[in-house]
Amino acid sequence: MNVYDAANERIKFVFDNFERVYVSFSGGKDSGILLNLVIDYVRRNSIDRKVGVQIMDNEANYSYSLEFMHRILQANRDILDIYWCCLPITLPCTVSSYDVDWQCWGEKDKSRWIRPMPEEDYIVNLENHPFDWFEEDMNYDHFWDGFAEWYSQGETCANMIGIRTQESLNRFRAIMNENKKTMKGRMWTKKNTEHTYNCYPNTLTTVTQSTTGERLTCGQQTLFSSGITTNCMTCFTWPACRLKRCALPAPS
């Protein structure tokens, strides 16, 4: 099975098993691909319900990324339920030796905002937000979980997230971690709140070997039956990897 078909099979599983579905969209490559896959799936299968889109706008973003995001959303308003959140939220600060966090869209720092508040009708800000649980300058993680549970409306809910396991060990562990509750044993799902699961339909890493160790032609990819893909010649978990599906020697 190729990567595209595998992702669509997982998206089908999500719509078959969750009553409410939304996509976390950052404007990056992974979430952009995922959102387009979901839009195509909904239109191709004539699904009669809207898909939520949650955007955590951290105030600083590239103009081309913002243009890309608005273009996708505006072209698909008929099937999307959009929450572009420009709220005063506390985020980790990774560019200062003195401050460990900062507040995007902070009211007290309004004169120093990186860009003006967007004006599209799907923008959610301090003046119009529908979240009765929201507190100004609340932590990002608390907002993330709060939105997930709020959007579920007490029903089974999927938060679809696009990530690449090659980007960090934590992202790889999000998939491989056995100490989590999944939806029907799917390792690419993880229960996050009472009603909402994080789902990673397009979580795939580059593959250059098949499960039997046979080298694939350039550009091809494969998917392990477990739902995980990896390249054991470069994988940082080898030789501790539990899968051992590639039958390749340890890297020298």
Secondary structure, DSSP 8 states (H G I E B T S, - for coil): --HHHHHHHHHHHHHHH-SEEEEE--SSHHHHHHHHHHHHHHHHTT--S-EEEEEE--S---HHHHHHHHHHHHHTTTTEEEEEEE--EEEE--S-SS-SEEEET-GGGGGG-SS-----TTEEETTT---TT--TTEEHHHHHHHHHHHHHTTS-EEEE----GGG-HHHHHHHH-SSS--STT-TTEEE-SSSEEEE-TT------B-TTS-B--TT-----TTS----TTT-TTTTT-S---S------
